[in-house]
Amino acid sequence: APDRVAIELQGGDGLRALFPQTGMRSALDDAEDPLPLGARLFAAFAEVRQRHGANSLRRFERALTGYLREWDARPPDARQRPKLFWFPDLPPGPYHDPMLQPWAATLRDAWQDIRDEAADLLREDRDFVSFLGLKPGQKAPGSIGGAAADPAWDAFFFYNHGVRYDANHKRCPRTSALLESIELCRVARQAPEICFSLIRPQSSILPHYGVTNTRLVFHLPLVVPPDCALNVGGVEHRWREGEPILFDDTYEHEAWNRSDQPRLILLMDCWNPHLTEGEKEAVRHVIEAIDAIEH
């Protein structure tokens, strides 16, 4: 359901949910009194706090009190507007070094194997679906544009809102084995979100904001024709095949393929590498608690 707050939080570029028409809300918006909600959310990670020590979660507690509107939790950089949850004490900036992820080199070094499997799918071109969950004939003029008569952003999902697509894994065994060998951002019912992301020719993903900087977006470019680029926070980046990038999608961002060929990348959400293990656990527990409160 598009209004699930935790989907919004981990949805990657948890992802279809990044667009305004998804109707995102927070548990706080539904709470008549934020104090009981705050107590429930702090209780959700009490075991993590006890195990890791109170001092280890000071940054997360500050972020959570911001979410609970106990202080003005808005980033100072006007380019950054997380739609749900801002972790204020993480290094800012639209782009980050992908090699901060300990598994980035593993995927980079295997990019040709990954590309071969993706290219086979692209030649068949029968199992890609709308990244935004659109049905045939549906339009998303506020999200997708471009010069094409029918611009489109499609995906071949390995994971979608945390659900593993077993049949797709079987069709791409080398890519699947690589993904299962690394740390994934796992949140029950929400993450990871991993796919081969396909921008069709003459199509654009229009400017939008992500939902939280506790997770970043990783791209491994596989098939990149000319006239394709990503713009995050006003800083343009042109993908180069085999060269990964990592960016914070809470900065306004957009992407385009102005060529007559498809652009294909491996896209995945991942933990912000500047989070500690305890902070990752706390984030996961709180997001799962928010989801439980709403359902």
ChimeraX commands (.cxc) that place a marker at each C-alpha (Angstrom):
marker #1 position 0.00,0.00,0.00 radius 0.5
marker #1 position 1.51,3.32,-1.02 radius 0.5
marker #1 position 0.70,5.05,2.27 radius 0.5
marker #1 position 2.73,2.69,4.48 radius 0.5
marker #1 position 5.15,4.93,6.27 radius 0.5
marker #1 position 7.89,2.34,6.59 radius 0.5
marker #1 position 7.71,1.67,2.89 radius 0.5
marker #1 position 8.35,5.34,2.44 radius 0.5
marker #1 position 11.29,5.17,4.80 radius 0.5
marker #1 position 13.16,2.31,3.22 radius 0.5
marker #1 position 11.70,2.36,-0.18 radius 0.5
marker #1 position 14.79,2.92,-2.40 radius 0.5
marker #1 position 15.25,5.59,-5.07 radius 0.5
marker #1 position 12.51,2.03,-1.55 radius 0.5
marker #1 position 11.78,3.79,-4.35 radius 0.5
marker #1 position 8.45,3.97,-5.97 radius 0.5
marker #1 position 7.37,5.61,-2.72 radius 0.5
marker #1 position 9.61,8.61,-3.21 radius 0.5
marker #1 position 7.05,10.47,-5.26 radius 0.5
marker #1 position 4.44,12.89,-3.90 radius 0.5
marker #1 position 1.41,11.05,-5.22 radius 0.5
marker #1 position 2.08,8.10,-2.94 radius 0.5
marker #1 position 0.25,9.90,-0.12 radius 0.5
marker #1 position 2.97,9.34,2.44 radius 0.5
marker #1 position 2.21,10.08,6.06 radius 0.5
marker #1 position 3.96,9.37,9.33 radius 0.5
marker #1 position 2.72,7.67,12.46 radius 0.5
marker #1 position 3.07,11.05,14.11 radius 0.5
marker #1 position 0.51,12.55,11.77 radius 0.5
marker #1 position -2.01,9.98,12.99 radius 0.5
marker #1 position -1.21,10.33,16.68 radius 0.5
marker #1 position -3.57,12.44,18.76 radius 0.5
marker #1 position -0.87,12.73,21.43 radius 0.5
marker #1 position 2.80,12.38,20.40 radius 0.5
marker #1 position 3.92,11.39,23.91 radius 0.5
marker #1 position 2.48,7.85,23.84 radius 0.5
marker #1 position 3.91,7.43,20.36 radius 0.5
marker #1 position 7.30,8.60,21.56 radius 0.5
marker #1 position 7.22,6.15,24.44 radius 0.5
marker #1 position 6.38,3.31,22.09 radius 0.5
marker #1 position 9.15,4.20,19.66 radius 0.5
marker #1 position 11.77,4.54,22.37 radius 0.5
marker #1 position 10.63,1.21,23.79 radius 0.5
marker #1 position 11.06,-0.36,20.36 radius 0.5
marker #1 position 14.86,-0.10,20.54 radius 0.5
marker #1 position 15.31,-0.44,24.32 radius 0.5
marker #1 position 16.99,-3.83,23.92 radius 0.5
marker #1 position 19.40,-2.40,21.37 radius 0.5
marker #1 position 20.20,0.47,23.72 radius 0.5
marker #1 position 20.86,-1.92,26.57 radius 0.5
marker #1 position 23.08,-4.15,24.50 radius 0.5
marker #1 position 25.14,-1.42,22.82 radius 0.5
marker #1 position 25.10,1.11,25.63 radius 0.5
marker #1 position 23.21,4.37,25.94 radius 0.5
marker #1 position 26.07,6.53,24.69 radius 0.5
marker #1 position 26.24,4.61,21.43 radius 0.5
marker #1 position 22.73,5.72,20.47 radius 0.5
marker #1 position 22.86,9.40,21.36 radius 0.5
marker #1 position 22.83,10.43,17.71 radius 0.5
marker #1 position 19.88,8.22,16.92 radius 0.5
marker #1 position 17.91,9.47,19.92 radius 0.5
marker #1 position 18.44,13.03,18.74 radius 0.5
marker #1 position 17.15,12.04,15.29 radius 0.5
marker #1 position 14.13,10.33,16.82 radius 0.5
marker #1 position 13.21,13.35,18.96 radius 0.5
marker #1 position 13.38,15.40,15.77 radius 0.5
marker #1 position 10.98,12.99,14.10 radius 0.5
marker #1 position 8.71,13.41,17.14 radius 0.5
marker #1 position 8.81,17.19,16.56 radius 0.5
marker #1 position 10.49,17.99,19.82 radius 0.5
marker #1 position 12.81,20.27,17.86 radius 0.5
marker #1 position 12.97,21.71,14.36 radius 0.5
marker #1 position 14.46,18.76,12.48 radius 0.5
marker #1 position 15.02,20.36,9.11 radius 0.5
marker #1 position 18.37,20.17,7.32 radius 0.5
marker #1 position 20.18,23.49,6.99 radius 0.5
marker #1 position 20.87,22.81,3.31 radius 0.5
marker #1 position 17.80,23.84,1.31 radius 0.5
marker #1 position 18.63,21.20,-1.31 radius 0.5
marker #1 position 18.00,18.45,1.25 radius 0.5
marker #1 position 14.39,17.78,2.22 radius 0.5
marker #1 position 13.84,14.26,3.61 radius 0.5
marker #1 position 10.17,13.44,3.42 radius 0.5
marker #1 position 10.06,11.48,6.63 radius 0.5
marker #1 position 13.13,11.01,8.85 radius 0.5
marker #1 position 16.33,13.03,9.04 radius 0.5
marker #1 position 19.39,11.81,10.93 radius 0.5
marker #1 position 21.09,15.16,11.60 radius 0.5
marker #1 position 24.55,14.00,12.68 radius 0.5
marker #1 position 25.55,12.12,9.53 radius 0.5
marker #1 position 28.00,13.66,7.04 radius 0.5
marker #1 position 26.03,15.83,4.60 radius 0.5
marker #1 position 26.35,16.07,0.85 radius 0.5
marker #1 position 24.55,14.75,-2.22 radius 0.5
marker #1 position 27.24,12.23,-3.18 radius 0.5
marker #1 position 29.31,9.88,-1.04 radius 0.5
marker #1 position 32.27,7.62,-1.72 radius 0.5
marker #1 position 30.79,4.25,-2.78 radius 0.5
marker #1 position 33.91,2.48,-1.51 radius 0.5
marker #1 position 32.81,3.31,2.03 radius 0.5
marker #1 position 30.56,0.31,1.54 radius 0.5
marker #1 position 32.71,-2.76,2.27 radius 0.5
marker #1 position 30.94,-4.73,-0.46 radius 0.5
marker #1 position 31.17,-2.10,-3.22 radius 0.5
marker #1 position 34.37,-3.54,-4.68 radius 0.5
marker #1 position 32.76,-6.98,-4.86 radius 0.5
marker #1 position 30.01,-5.68,-7.11 radius 0.5
marker #1 position 32.31,-3.42,-9.08 radius 0.5
marker #1 position 34.71,-6.25,-9.86 radius 0.5
marker #1 position 31.85,-8.45,-11.05 radius 0.5
marker #1 position 30.07,-5.78,-13.07 radius 0.5
marker #1 position 30.59,-7.52,-16.42 radius 0.5
marker #1 position 28.97,-10.72,-15.16 radius 0.5
marker #1 position 26.09,-8.67,-13.80 radius 0.5
marker #1 position 25.82,-6.75,-17.07 radius 0.5
marker #1 position 25.74,-9.98,-19.12 radius 0.5
marker #1 position 22.73,-11.23,-17.18 radius 0.5
marker #1 position 21.02,-7.86,-17.35 radius 0.5
marker #1 position 21.69,-7.59,-21.10 radius 0.5
marker #1 position 20.09,-11.00,-21.67 radius 0.5
marker #1 position 16.96,-9.77,-19.92 radius 0.5
marker #1 position 16.98,-6.57,-21.92 radius 0.5
marker #1 position 17.20,-8.47,-25.21 radius 0.5
marker #1 position 14.12,-10.48,-24.24 radius 0.5
marker #1 position 12.47,-7.38,-22.71 radius 0.5
marker #1 position 9.45,-9.20,-21.34 radius 0.5
marker #1 position 9.84,-9.21,-17.55 radius 0.5
marker #1 position 10.49,-5.56,-16.73 radius 0.5
marker #1 position 7.66,-3.87,-14.85 radius 0.5
marker #1 position 6.89,-0.26,-14.08 radius 0.5
marker #1 position 9.17,0.93,-11.31 radius 0.5
marker #1 position 6.33,3.05,-9.99 radius 0.5
marker #1 position 3.85,0.19,-10.07 radius 0.5
marker #1 position 1.87,1.71,-12.94 radius 0.5
marker #1 position -0.53,-0.48,-14.85 radius 0.5
marker #1 position -0.45,-0.59,-18.67 radius 0.5
marker #1 position -1.75,2.68,-20.01 radius 0.5
marker #1 position -1.32,4.55,-16.73 radius 0.5
marker #1 position 0.64,7.79,-16.82 radius 0.5
marker #1 position 2.75,9.52,-14.19 radius 0.5
marker #1 position 3.20,13.04,-15.60 radius 0.5
marker #1 position 4.45,14.40,-12.29 radius 0.5
marker #1 position 7.09,11.72,-12.00 radius 0.5
marker #1 position 8.09,10.60,-15.49 radius 0.5
marker #1 position 8.60,12.81,-18.54 radius 0.5
marker #1 position 10.70,13.15,-21.63 radius 0.5
marker #1 position 10.41,13.42,-25.39 radius 0.5
marker #1 position 9.15,9.86,-25.89 radius 0.5
marker #1 position 5.50,9.33,-26.70 radius 0.5
marker #1 position 5.31,6.93,-23.77 radius 0.5
marker #1 position 8.23,7.68,-21.42 radius 0.5
marker #1 position 8.91,4.96,-18.89 radius 0.5
marker #1 position 11.03,3.90,-15.93 radius 0.5
marker #1 position 10.96,0.11,-15.56 radius 0.5
marker #1 position 12.54,-2.44,-13.26 radius 0.5
marker #1 position 13.44,-6.10,-12.91 radius 0.5
marker #1 position 13.17,-6.63,-9.17 radius 0.5
marker #1 position 15.34,-8.86,-7.04 radius 0.5
marker #1 position 13.75,-7.41,-3.90 radius 0.5
marker #1 position 10.80,-5.07,-3.65 radius 0.5
marker #1 position 9.87,-3.66,-0.22 radius 0.5
marker #1 position 11.81,-6.50,1.34 radius 0.5
marker #1 position 10.08,-9.26,-0.62 radius 0.5
marker #1 position 12.47,-11.57,-2.45 radius 0.5
marker #1 position 11.56,-12.31,-6.06 radius 0.5
marker #1 position 12.77,-15.89,-6.20 radius 0.5
marker #1 position 12.00,-16.42,-9.89 radius 0.5
marker #1 position 14.04,-13.37,-10.85 radius 0.5
marker #1 position 16.94,-14.55,-8.70 radius 0.5
marker #1 position 16.88,-17.89,-10.54 radius 0.5
marker #1 position 17.04,-16.12,-13.89 radius 0.5
marker #1 position 20.16,-14.20,-12.85 radius 0.5
marker #1 position 22.13,-16.69,-10.70 radius 0.5
marker #1 position 25.45,-14.83,-10.73 radius 0.5
marker #1 position 23.89,-11.53,-9.75 radius 0.5
marker #1 position 21.77,-13.28,-7.13 radius 0.5
marker #1 position 24.79,-14.99,-5.57 radius 0.5
marker #1 position 26.62,-11.68,-5.34 radius 0.5
marker #1 position 23.68,-9.92,-3.73 radius 0.5
marker #1 position 23.20,-12.68,-1.19 radius 0.5
marker #1 position 26.89,-12.56,-0.28 radius 0.5
marker #1 position 26.85,-8.94,0.95 radius 0.5
marker #1 position 25.16,-7.00,3.73 radius 0.5
marker #1 position 21.73,-5.85,2.62 radius 0.5
marker #1 position 19.56,-3.21,4.23 radius 0.5
marker #1 position 16.91,-5.48,5.75 radius 0.5
marker #1 position 13.79,-4.08,7.39 radius 0.5
marker #1 position 10.76,-6.35,7.73 radius 0.5
marker #1 position 8.20,-5.67,4.97 radius 0.5
marker #1 position 10.21,-2.71,3.72 radius 0.5
marker #1 position 13.76,-3.36,2.57 radius 0.5
marker #1 position 15.91,-4.17,0.72 radius 0.5
marker #1 position 14.85,-2.83,-2.63 radius 0.5
marker #1 position 17.12,-3.99,-5.43 radius 0.5
marker #1 position 16.54,-4.10,-9.17 radius 0.5
marker #1 position 17.88,-3.65,-12.64 radius 0.5
marker #1 position 16.63,-0.11,-13.25 radius 0.5
marker #1 position 15.75,0.72,-16.84 radius 0.5
marker #1 position 15.13,4.23,-18.14 radius 0.5
marker #1 position 13.60,3.86,-21.56 radius 0.5
marker #1 position 14.84,6.00,-24.48 radius 0.5
marker #1 position 13.90,9.67,-24.36 radius 0.5
marker #1 position 12.56,9.32,-20.81 radius 0.5
marker #1 position 13.26,11.30,-17.66 radius 0.5
marker #1 position 12.70,10.78,-13.94 radius 0.5
marker #1 position 11.54,14.18,-12.75 radius 0.5
marker #1 position 12.95,16.01,-9.67 radius 0.5
marker #1 position 11.90,14.56,-6.34 radius 0.5
marker #1 position 13.13,13.93,-2.80 radius 0.5
marker #1 position 13.79,10.73,-0.89 radius 0.5
marker #1 position 12.62,10.02,2.60 radius 0.5
marker #1 position 15.59,9.42,4.91 radius 0.5
marker #1 position 19.34,9.75,4.94 radius 0.5
marker #1 position 19.70,6.63,7.09 radius 0.5
marker #1 position 19.91,4.80,3.83 radius 0.5
marker #1 position 21.62,5.82,0.60 radius 0.5
marker #1 position 21.19,4.71,-3.00 radius 0.5
marker #1 position 23.86,2.68,-4.81 radius 0.5
marker #1 position 24.11,2.54,-8.60 radius 0.5
marker #1 position 26.26,0.13,-10.60 radius 0.5
marker #1 position 25.99,1.34,-14.22 radius 0.5
marker #1 position 25.69,-1.50,-16.72 radius 0.5
marker #1 position 24.50,-0.09,-20.06 radius 0.5
marker #1 position 24.92,3.66,-20.43 radius 0.5
marker #1 position 24.42,5.31,-23.83 radius 0.5
marker #1 position 25.33,8.96,-24.41 radius 0.5
marker #1 position 23.11,11.74,-23.12 radius 0.5
marker #1 position 22.27,10.03,-19.83 radius 0.5
marker #1 position 22.87,11.64,-16.46 radius 0.5
marker #1 position 21.88,11.93,-12.82 radius 0.5
marker #1 position 21.55,15.24,-11.00 radius 0.5
marker #1 position 21.61,15.23,-7.20 radius 0.5
marker #1 position 21.46,18.49,-5.30 radius 0.5
marker #1 position 22.29,20.43,-8.44 radius 0.5
marker #1 position 25.47,18.42,-9.07 radius 0.5
marker #1 position 25.32,16.51,-12.33 radius 0.5
marker #1 position 26.91,13.08,-12.66 radius 0.5
marker #1 position 27.24,11.09,-15.88 radius 0.5
marker #1 position 27.24,7.36,-15.29 radius 0.5
marker #1 position 30.19,5.38,-16.54 radius 0.5
marker #1 position 29.78,1.67,-17.07 radius 0.5
marker #1 position 31.29,-0.36,-14.25 radius 0.5
marker #1 position 31.91,2.65,-11.97 radius 0.5
marker #1 position 29.61,2.64,-8.92 radius 0.5
marker #1 position 28.17,5.72,-7.31 radius 0.5
marker #1 position 26.49,6.34,-3.96 radius 0.5
marker #1 position 24.16,9.26,-3.30 radius 0.5
marker #1 position 21.76,10.66,-0.76 radius 0.5
marker #1 position 18.34,10.86,-2.34 radius 0.5
marker #1 position 16.97,13.19,0.34 radius 0.5
marker #1 position 18.61,15.85,-1.83 radius 0.5
marker #1 position 16.45,16.84,-4.78 radius 0.5
marker #1 position 17.43,14.58,-7.64 radius 0.5
marker #1 position 16.45,13.65,-11.15 radius 0.5
marker #1 position 17.74,11.45,-13.96 radius 0.5
marker #1 position 17.35,11.34,-17.70 radius 0.5
marker #1 position 18.02,9.29,-20.81 radius 0.5
marker #1 position 17.94,11.59,-23.81 radius 0.5
marker #1 position 19.33,8.95,-26.15 radius 0.5
marker #1 position 17.51,6.49,-28.39 radius 0.5
marker #1 position 18.83,3.49,-26.47 radius 0.5
marker #1 position 17.93,2.07,-23.04 radius 0.5
marker #1 position 19.92,2.96,-19.92 radius 0.5
marker #1 position 20.34,0.08,-17.45 radius 0.5
marker #1 position 21.88,0.01,-13.98 radius 0.5
marker #1 position 21.85,-2.17,-10.88 radius 0.5
marker #1 position 20.08,-0.05,-8.27 radius 0.5
marker #1 position 19.86,-0.83,-4.58 radius 0.5
marker #1 position 19.13,0.89,-1.31 radius 0.5
marker #1 position 21.74,0.38,1.38 radius 0.5
marker #1 position 22.55,1.54,4.87 radius 0.5
marker #1 position 24.29,4.86,5.19 radius 0.5
marker #1 position 27.88,3.72,5.81 radius 0.5
marker #1 position 28.31,6.36,8.52 radius 0.5
marker #1 position 25.79,4.59,10.78 radius 0.5
marker #1 position 27.13,2.30,13.49 radius 0.5
marker #1 position 25.82,-1.24,13.85 radius 0.5
marker #1 position 23.81,-0.18,16.88 radius 0.5
marker #1 position 22.27,2.73,14.99 radius 0.5
marker #1 position 21.28,0.47,12.10 radius 0.5
marker #1 position 19.56,-1.86,14.54 radius 0.5
marker #1 position 17.77,1.03,16.23 radius 0.5
marker #1 position 16.57,2.43,12.90 radius 0.5
marker #1 position 15.29,-0.99,11.87 radius 0.5
marker #1 position 13.41,-1.55,15.12 radius 0.5
marker #1 position 11.80,1.89,15.07 radius 0.5
marker #1 position 10.72,1.64,11.43 radius 0.5
marker #1 position 9.20,-1.75,12.08 radius 0.5
marker #1 position 7.43,-0.30,15.12 radius 0.5
marker #1 position 6.01,2.56,13.05 radius 0.5
marker #1 position 4.76,0.04,10.51 radius 0.5
marker #1 position 3.14,-2.02,13.28 radius 0.5
marker #1 position 1.46,1.07,14.74 radius 0.5
marker #1 position -0.07,1.93,11.37 radius 0.5
marker #1 position -1.28,-1.60,10.74 radius 0.5
marker link #1:1,2 radius 0.2
marker link #1:2,3 radius 0.2
marker link #1:3,4 radius 0.2
marker link #1:4,5 radius 0.2
marker link #1:5,6 radius 0.2
marker link #1:6,7 radius 0.2
marker link #1:7,8 radius 0.2
marker link #1:8,9 radius 0.2
marker link #1:9,10 radius 0.2
marker link #1:10,11 radius 0.2
marker link #1:11,12 radius 0.2
marker link #1:12,13 radius 0.2
marker link #1:14,15 radius 0.2
marker link #1:15,16 radius 0.2
marker link #1:16,17 radius 0.2
marker link #1:17,18 radius 0.2
marker link #1:18,19 radius 0.2
marker link #1:19,20 radius 0.2
marker link #1:20,21 radius 0.2
marker link #1:21,22 radius 0.2
marker link #1:22,23 radius 0.2
marker link #1:23,24 radius 0.2
marker link #1:24,25 radius 0.2
marker link #1:25,26 radius 0.2
marker link #1:26,27 radius 0.2
marker link #1:27,28 radius 0.2
marker link #1:28,29 radius 0.2
marker link #1:29,30 radius 0.2
marker link #1:30,31 radius 0.2
marker link #1:31,32 radius 0.2
marker link #1:32,33 radius 0.2
marker link #1:33,34 radius 0.2
marker link #1:34,35 radius 0.2
marker link #1:35,36 radius 0.2
marker link #1:36,37 radius 0.2
marker link #1:37,38 radius 0.2
marker link #1:38,39 radius 0.2
marker link #1:39,40 radius 0.2
marker link #1:40,41 radius 0.2
marker link #1:41,42 radius 0.2
marker link #1:42,43 radius 0.2
marker link #1:43,44 radius 0.2
marker link #1:44,45 radius 0.2
marker link #1:45,46 radius 0.2
marker link #1:46,47 radius 0.2
marker link #1:47,48 radius 0.2
marker link #1:48,49 radius 0.2
marker link #1:49,50 radius 0.2
marker link #1:50,51 radius 0.2
marker link #1:51,52 radius 0.2
marker link #1:52,53 radius 0.2
marker link #1:53,54 radius 0.2
marker link #1:54,55 radius 0.2
marker link #1:55,56 radius 0.2
marker link #1:56,57 radius 0.2
marker link #1:57,58 radius 0.2
marker link #1:58,59 radius 0.2
marker link #1:59,60 radius 0.2
marker link #1:60,61 radius 0.2
marker link #1:61,62 radius 0.2
marker link #1:62,63 radius 0.2
marker link #1:63,64 radius 0.2
marker link #1:64,65 radius 0.2
marker link #1:65,66 radius 0.2
marker link #1:66,67 radius 0.2
marker link #1:67,68 radius 0.2
marker link #1:68,69 radius 0.2
marker link #1:69,70 radius 0.2
marker link #1:70,71 radius 0.2
marker link #1:71,72 radius 0.2
marker link #1:72,73 radius 0.2
marker link #1:73,74 radius 0.2
marker link #1:74,75 radius 0.2
marker link #1:75,76 radius 0.2
marker link #1:76,77 radius 0.2
marker link #1:77,78 radius 0.2
marker link #1:78,79 radius 0.2
marker link #1:79,80 radius 0.2
marker link #1:80,81 radius 0.2
marker link #1:81,82 radius 0.2
marker link #1:82,83 radius 0.2
marker link #1:83,84 radius 0.2
marker link #1:84,85 radius 0.2
marker link #1:85,86 radius 0.2
marker link #1:86,87 radius 0.2
marker link #1:87,88 radius 0.2
marker link #1:88,89 radius 0.2
marker link #1:89,90 radius 0.2
marker link #1:90,91 radius 0.2
marker link #1:91,92 radius 0.2
marker link #1:92,93 radius 0.2
marker link #1:93,94 radius 0.2
marker link #1:94,95 radius 0.2
marker link #1:95,96 radius 0.2
marker link #1:96,97 radius 0.2
marker link #1:97,98 radius 0.2
marker link #1:98,99 radius 0.2
marker link #1:99,100 radius 0.2
marker link #1:100,101 radius 0.2
marker link #1:101,102 radius 0.2
marker link #1:102,103 radius 0.2
marker link #1:103,104 radius 0.2
marker link #1:104,105 radius 0.2
marker link #1:105,106 radius 0.2
marker link #1:106,107 radius 0.2
marker link #1:107,108 radius 0.2
marker link #1:108,109 radius 0.2
marker link #1:109,110 radius 0.2
marker link #1:110,111 radius 0.2
marker link #1:111,112 radius 0.2
marker link #1:112,113 radius 0.2
marker link #1:113,114 radius 0.2
marker link #1:114,115 radius 0.2
marker link #1:115,116 radius 0.2
marker link #1:116,117 radius 0.2
marker link #1:117,118 radius 0.2
marker link #1:118,119 radius 0.2
marker link #1:119,120 radius 0.2
marker link #1:120,121 radius 0.2
marker link #1:121,122 radius 0.2
marker link #1:122,123 radius 0.2
marker link #1:123,124 radius 0.2
marker link #1:124,125 radius 0.2
marker link #1:125,126 radius 0.2
marker link #1:126,127 radius 0.2
marker link #1:127,128 radius 0.2
marker link #1:128,129 radius 0.2
marker link #1:129,130 radius 0.2
marker link #1:130,131 radius 0.2
marker link #1:131,132 radius 0.2
marker link #1:132,133 radius 0.2
marker link #1:133,134 radius 0.2
marker link #1:134,135 radius 0.2
marker link #1:135,136 radius 0.2
marker link #1:136,137 radius 0.2
marker link #1:137,138 radius 0.2
marker link #1:138,139 radius 0.2
marker link #1:139,140 radius 0.2
marker link #1:140,141 radius 0.2
marker link #1:141,142 radius 0.2
marker link #1:142,143 radius 0.2
marker link #1:143,144 radius 0.2
marker link #1:144,145 radius 0.2
marker link #1:145,146 radius 0.2
marker link #1:146,147 radius 0.2
marker link #1:147,148 radius 0.2
marker link #1:148,149 radius 0.2
marker link #1:149,150 radius 0.2
marker link #1:150,151 radius 0.2
marker link #1:151,152 radius 0.2
marker link #1:152,153 radius 0.2
marker link #1:153,154 radius 0.2
marker link #1:154,155 radius 0.2
marker link #1:155,156 radius 0.2
marker link #1:156,157 radius 0.2
marker link #1:157,158 radius 0.2
marker link #1:158,159 radius 0.2
marker link #1:159,160 radius 0.2
marker link #1:160,161 radius 0.2
marker link #1:161,162 radius 0.2
marker link #1:162,163 radius 0.2
marker link #1:163,164 radius 0.2
marker link #1:164,165 radius 0.2
marker link #1:165,166 radius 0.2
marker link #1:166,167 radius 0.2
marker link #1:167,168 radius 0.2
marker link #1:168,169 radius 0.2
marker link #1:169,170 radius 0.2
marker link #1:170,171 radius 0.2
marker link #1:171,172 radius 0.2
marker link #1:172,173 radius 0.2
marker link #1:173,174 radius 0.2
marker link #1:174,175 radius 0.2
marker link #1:175,176 radius 0.2
marker link #1:176,177 radius 0.2
marker link #1:177,178 radius 0.2
marker link #1:178,179 radius 0.2
marker link #1:179,180 radius 0.2
marker link #1:180,181 radius 0.2
marker link #1:181,182 radius 0.2
marker link #1:182,183 radius 0.2
marker link #1:183,184 radius 0.2
marker link #1:184,185 radius 0.2
marker link #1:185,186 radius 0.2
marker link #1:186,187 radius 0.2
marker link #1:187,188 radius 0.2
marker link #1:188,189 radius 0.2
marker link #1:189,190 radius 0.2
marker link #1:190,191 radius 0.2
marker link #1:191,192 radius 0.2
marker link #1:192,193 radius 0.2
marker link #1:193,194 radius 0.2
marker link #1:194,195 radius 0.2
marker link #1:195,196 radius 0.2
marker link #1:196,197 radius 0.2
marker link #1:197,198 radius 0.2
marker link #1:198,199 radius 0.2
marker link #1:199,200 radius 0.2
marker link #1:200,201 radius 0.2
marker link #1:201,202 radius 0.2
marker link #1:202,203 radius 0.2
marker link #1:203,204 radius 0.2
marker link #1:204,205 radius 0.2
marker link #1:205,206 radius 0.2
marker link #1:206,207 radius 0.2
marker link #1:207,208 radius 0.2
marker link #1:208,209 radius 0.2
marker link #1:209,210 radius 0.2
marker link #1:210,211 radius 0.2
marker link #1:211,212 radius 0.2
marker link #1:212,213 radius 0.2
marker link #1:213,214 radius 0.2
marker link #1:214,215 radius 0.2
marker link #1:215,216 radius 0.2
marker link #1:216,217 radius 0.2
marker link #1:217,218 radius 0.2
marker link #1:218,219 radius 0.2
marker link #1:219,220 radius 0.2
marker link #1:220,221 radius 0.2
marker link #1:221,222 radius 0.2
marker link #1:222,223 radius 0.2
marker link #1:223,224 radius 0.2
marker link #1:224,225 radius 0.2
marker link #1:225,226 radius 0.2
marker link #1:226,227 radius 0.2
marker link #1:227,228 radius 0.2
marker link #1:228,229 radius 0.2
marker link #1:229,230 radius 0.2
marker link #1:230,231 radius 0.2
marker link #1:231,232 radius 0.2
marker link #1:232,233 radius 0.2
marker link #1:233,234 radius 0.2
marker link #1:234,235 radius 0.2
marker link #1:235,236 radius 0.2
marker link #1:236,237 radius 0.2
marker link #1:237,238 radius 0.2
marker link #1:238,239 radius 0.2
marker link #1:239,240 radius 0.2
marker link #1:240,241 radius 0.2
marker link #1:241,242 radius 0.2
marker link #1:242,243 radius 0.2
marker link #1:243,244 radius 0.2
marker link #1:244,245 radius 0.2
marker link #1:245,246 radius 0.2
marker link #1:246,247 radius 0.2
marker link #1:247,248 radius 0.2
marker link #1:248,249 radius 0.2
marker link #1:249,250 radius 0.2
marker link #1:250,251 radius 0.2
marker link #1:251,252 radius 0.2
marker link #1:252,253 radius 0.2
marker link #1:253,254 radius 0.2
marker link #1:254,255 radius 0.2
marker link #1:255,256 radius 0.2
marker link #1:256,257 radius 0.2
marker link #1:257,258 radius 0.2
marker link #1:258,259 radius 0.2
marker link #1:259,260 radius 0.2
marker link #1:260,261 radius 0.2
marker link #1:261,262 radius 0.2
marker link #1:262,263 radius 0.2
marker link #1:263,264 radius 0.2
marker link #1:264,265 radius 0.2
marker link #1:265,266 radius 0.2
marker link #1:266,267 radius 0.2
marker link #1:267,268 radius 0.2
marker link #1:268,269 radius 0.2
marker link #1:269,270 radius 0.2
marker link #1:270,271 radius 0.2
marker link #1:271,272 radius 0.2
marker link #1:272,273 radius 0.2
marker link #1:273,274 radius 0.2
marker link #1:274,275 radius 0.2
marker link #1:275,276 radius 0.2
marker link #1:276,277 radius 0.2
marker link #1:277,278 radius 0.2
marker link #1:278,279 radius 0.2
marker link #1:279,280 radius 0.2
marker link #1:280,281 radius 0.2
marker link #1:281,282 radius 0.2
marker link #1:282,283 radius 0.2
marker link #1:283,284 radius 0.2
marker link #1:284,285 radius 0.2
marker link #1:285,286 radius 0.2
marker link #1:286,287 radius 0.2
marker link #1:287,288 radius 0.2
marker link #1:288,289 radius 0.2
marker link #1:289,290 radius 0.2
marker link #1:290,291 radius 0.2
marker link #1:291,292 radius 0.2
marker link #1:292,293 radius 0.2
marker link #1:293,294 radius 0.2
marker link #1:294,295 radius 0.2
view
